[in-house]
Amino acid sequence: QVQLVESGGGLVQPGGSLRLSCVASGFAFSRYEIRWYRQAPGKERDFVARVDTTGDRRHYAASVKGRFTISRDNAKNTVYLQMNSLKPEDTAVYYCNAWEGVSMYWGQGTQVTVSS
């Protein structure tokens, strides 16, 4: 059974940090590019960051570049999103996505709320 399970979300004050995790199972994780997306209430799901299969190449949305870092540990079938200097506009449900060109999987999401 294919699963992507996100965790690490929560409530944090502006300027704070969170680290999201996404644990994969049921498929060949190391062959998939992994992406993080987020969806704020009433808005479309937006791309946040992606990492290639080896972890060497990373790409970020302009809105998070310099503040967020994506990484992966293929030995643990896990991808991380380190989020620093959080802003209220980062509030959203964050989703993990695994993509291999033909097949794609989504996690159930984890809520991140940035508020004082």
C-alpha positions in Angstrom: 0.0 0.0 0.0 1.4 3.3 -1.1 1.6 5.9 1.7 3.1 9.4 2.2 2.6 10.5 5.7 3.4 14.1 6.6 4.1 15.3 10.2 5.6 18.2 12.0 3.0 20.9 11.4 1.6 23.1 14.2 1.2 26.6 15.5 4.2 28.8 15.5 4.8 32.5 16.0 6.0 34.7 13.2 9.8 34.4 12.9 9.7 30.9 14.2 10.7 27.6 12.7 9.2 24.2 12.0 10.5 21.1 10.3 8.1 19.0 8.3 8.7 15.3 7.6 7.2 13.1 5.0 7.7 9.3 5.3 7.1 7.2 2.3 6.2 3.5 2.0 4.9 1.1 -0.6 6.9 2.3 -3.6 10.5 2.8 -4.7 11.0 6.1 -2.9 14.6 6.7 -4.2 13.4 6.8 -7.8 10.9 9.6 -7.2 11.4 13.3 -7.3 9.7 14.7 -4.1 7.9 18.0 -3.9 6.2 20.0 -1.2 3.1 22.0 -2.0 0.8 24.1 0.2 -2.8 25.2 0.1 -4.1 28.2 2.0 -7.9 28.5 2.7 -9.7 29.6 -0.4 -6.6 29.4 -2.6 -5.1 26.9 -5.0 -2.5 24.4 -4.1 0.9 26.0 -4.8 4.4 24.6 -5.4 6.8 25.2 -2.5 10.0 23.1 -3.2 11.3 20.0 -4.9 14.3 17.8 -4.6 15.6 15.3 -7.2 16.1 11.6 -6.6 19.7 12.0 -5.2 19.0 15.1 -3.1 21.6 17.1 -5.1 19.3 19.4 -7.0 16.7 21.5 -5.2 14.3 24.2 -6.4 12.2 26.6 -4.5 9.3 28.9 -5.0 10.4 32.6 -4.9 8.2 33.2 -1.8 10.2 30.7 0.3 13.7 30.8 -1.2 16.3 31.6 1.5 13.9 30.6 4.3 13.0 27.0 3.5 15.3 24.0 2.9 14.2 20.7 1.4 16.2 17.6 1.9 15.8 13.8 1.7 17.2 10.7 3.3 16.7 7.8 0.9 17.8 5.3 3.6 14.9 6.4 5.7 12.4 6.9 2.9 11.9 10.4 4.3 11.9 14.0 3.0 12.1 17.1 5.1 11.1 20.7 4.8 13.0 23.0 7.2 11.0 26.2 7.5 12.7 29.2 9.1 11.6 32.9 9.5 8.0 31.9 9.1 5.5 34.5 8.2 1.7 34.6 8.6 1.4 34.1 4.8 3.0 30.7 5.2 -0.1 29.5 6.9 -1.5 26.6 4.9 -1.9 22.8 4.7 1.4 21.4 3.5 1.4 18.4 1.2 4.1 16.0 0.2 4.1 14.7 -3.4 6.2 12.0 -5.1 6.5 12.1 -8.8 8.2 9.8 -11.3 6.8 10.9 -14.6 4.1 8.3 -15.0 3.0 7.8 -11.4 2.4 10.3 -8.7 1.4 10.1 -5.1 0.1 12.6 -2.5 0.1 12.7 1.3 -2.8 13.8 3.4 -1.2 17.0 4.5 -0.2 18.7 7.7 -1.4 22.1 8.9 1.0 24.9 9.5 -0.3 28.0 11.2 1.8 31.1 11.7 0.2 33.5 14.1 1.0 35.5 17.2 
